[in-house]
Amino acid sequence: MNSNSQSANTDTYSQRLADIVGTAIALLTLTLPVFVIAHYSSTNVQNNPQPLIQNLQGKKD
């Protein structure tokens, strides 16, 4: 009987550890891209929108 209780205790510990590691991976997966994008994006970006309508007419002779 003693071996059964140790096995159950080990399984509970393994399950708890797997839950913690899984949660850490999920949080890292969700937050790391945001921080990487924020770090590498420039704060001095000029917003110069291109005109939507271009002159498609050819030269008139």
C-alpha positions in Angstrom: 0.0 0.0 0.0 2.8 2.3 0.7 4.0 2.2 -2.9 0.5 3.2 -4.2 0.4 6.3 -2.1 3.9 7.3 -3.3 2.9 6.8 -6.9 -0.3 9.0 -6.5 1.8 11.6 -4.8 4.3 11.6 -7.7 1.6 11.8 -10.3 0.0 14.8 -8.5 3.4 16.5 -8.3 4.0 15.8 -12.0 0.6 17.1 -12.9 1.1 20.3 -10.9 4.5 20.8 -12.5 3.0 20.3 -16.0 0.3 22.8 -15.2 2.8 25.4 -14.1 5.1 24.9 -17.1 2.2 25.0 -19.5 0.9 28.2 -18.0 4.4 29.8 -18.2 4.7 28.8 -21.8 1.3 30.2 -22.6 2.0 33.5 -20.9 5.4 33.7 -22.7 3.8 33.0 -26.0 1.2 35.7 -25.5 3.4 38.4 -24.1 6.8 38.0 -25.8 5.6 39.0 -29.3 4.1 42.2 -27.9 7.4 43.2 -26.2 9.5 42.3 -29.2 7.3 44.4 -31.5 7.4 47.3 -29.1 11.1 47.1 -28.8 11.9 47.0 -32.5 9.2 49.4 -33.6 10.5 52.9 -34.2 8.9 55.8 -32.3 9.9 58.3 -35.0 7.7 56.9 -37.7 6.3 59.5 -40.0 2.8 59.0 -41.1 2.8 60.0 -44.8 -0.2 58.4 -46.4 0.0 57.7 -50.1 -2.7 59.2 -52.3 -5.4 56.6 -53.1 -6.1 58.0 -56.5 -3.2 58.1 -59.0 -3.2 59.8 -62.3 -3.7 57.0 -64.8 -4.2 59.1 -67.9 -1.5 59.0 -70.5 0.1 62.1 -72.0 -2.0 64.0 -74.5 -0.2 64.9 -77.7 
